[in-house]
């Protein structure tokens, strides 16, 4: 079996690889988009955010993250308890009506 010459300093191979490398063209108005993004990044963050983004960024700060998580868990627990209470009340009403007048629900 013949050994191929794999010399990394081969000038012909290097030239061939440079020629084969494709350079993609930039999208239209690429530079304009880059400069627009640079200018937007220089604007203070609070000037660009709406109130929801401001609240989320506040809640994700390390010193407020635990407080925000506790508030969200408590709000979810209260909403779940309220919904469970409402479902239990509806179930109790249905059982009462069924026991008093069994044929009225059909």
Secondary structure, 3 states (H helix, E strand, C coil): CCCCCCCCCCHHHHHHHHHHCCCCCCCCCHHHHHHHHHHHHHCCHHHHCCHHHHHHHHHCCHHHHHHHHHHHHHHHHHHHHHHHHHHHHHHHHHHHHHHHCCCCCC
